[in-house]
Amino acid sequence: MYDLSPADTRVFLFHSADAAADPSAAMDKVNVWLGKDRSGSPYSNLKVKHIDVAPDGSGGVYVTVICTLGRVSTGSVSSASRGAREQFVEDEGDEAD
C-alpha cells in the first residue's frame, strides 16, 4: 500500500492493444509520455511511484502509472472539504521530440 495524498496523486492508464504481436513496443507510449519535458506544466514535479502491467485478455496490456505531483509534502485531504478540484489534462500529442 502507498501513503499518497489524494490531492497530490494522479493515475494514468495506457493501453497497448498489440502487445502480443510486438512485446518490445508495449511500453513505447508510456516511455514517450514519461520522457516529456514538463518544466512549464502543472506536472513539472511529477514523480512515478508505481507502474503496473496487466493483460487485457485480448493479446494487449494495460499499463497503470501512479504518480505524485510533488505539491503536497505531508498530510491528508479531508472528505469534508469537497470544494472544486483541480483538473489537469496533458496533451498526449504524437510528436517525436
C-alpha positions in Angstrom: 0.0 0.0 0.0 1.2 3.5 -0.8 0.9 6.5 1.5 -0.2 9.1 -1.0 -2.3 12.2 -0.6 -5.4 12.1 -2.8 -4.9 15.8 -3.7 -1.4 15.1 -5.0 -1.9 11.8 -6.7 -2.7 11.1 -10.3 -3.3 7.7 -12.0 -2.6 7.4 -15.7 -3.8 4.4 -17.8 -2.3 3.4 -21.1 -3.4 0.6 -23.4 -1.3 -1.3 -25.9 -3.7 -3.5 -28.0 -1.0 -5.2 -29.9 1.4 -6.2 -27.1 1.4 -9.9 -28.1 2.4 -9.1 -31.7 5.1 -6.6 -30.6 6.1 -7.1 -27.0 9.1 -4.7 -27.2 6.8 -1.9 -28.2 4.2 -2.4 -25.4 5.8 0.3 -23.3 6.6 2.8 -26.1 3.6 5.1 -25.4 4.5 5.1 -21.7 8.2 5.7 -22.2 7.5 8.6 -24.6 5.0 10.1 -22.1 7.4 9.7 -19.2 10.2 11.3 -21.2 8.3 14.5 -21.9 9.6 17.9 -20.8 7.1 19.1 -18.2 9.1 22.1 -16.9 6.4 24.6 -17.8 3.4 22.5 -16.9 1.4 21.6 -13.8 3.3 18.3 -13.9 6.8 19.8 -13.5 7.5 17.8 -10.3 5.9 14.6 -11.4 7.3 11.6 -9.6 6.4 8.0 -10.6 5.5 5.9 -7.5 4.4 2.6 -9.2 4.0 1.1 -12.6 1.8 -2.0 -13.1 1.3 -4.0 -16.3 -1.8 -6.3 -16.7 -3.1 -8.3 -19.6 -6.3 -7.0 -21.3 -7.5 -10.6 -22.2 -7.2 -9.9 -25.9 -3.4 -10.0 -26.5 -2.8 -6.5 -25.3 -1.8 -4.9 -22.0 -2.9 -2.1 -19.7 -0.2 -0.1 -18.1 -1.1 1.8 -15.0 1.2 4.6 -13.8 0.7 6.0 -10.3 2.4 9.4 -9.8 2.6 12.3 -7.3 2.6 15.9 -8.5 5.1 16.9 -5.8 2.9 19.7 -4.4 1.8 18.2 -1.1 4.6 17.0 1.2 2.6 15.6 4.1 -0.9 15.4 5.5 -4.1 14.1 4.0 -7.2 15.5 2.5 -10.4 15.5 4.5 -13.6 14.3 2.8 -15.4 17.2 4.4 -13.6 19.7 2.2 -15.2 18.8 -1.1 -14.6 22.0 -2.9 -13.7 22.5 -6.6 -11.0 20.1 -7.6 -8.1 21.0 -10.0 -8.2 19.0 -13.2 -5.2 19.0 -15.5 -5.1 17.4 -18.9 -1.8 16.8 -20.5 -1.7 16.7 -24.3 -0.5 13.3 -25.5 0.4 14.5 -28.9 2.1 12.4 -31.5 5.2 14.5 -31.9 8.5 12.7 -31.6 10.7 15.3 -29.9 
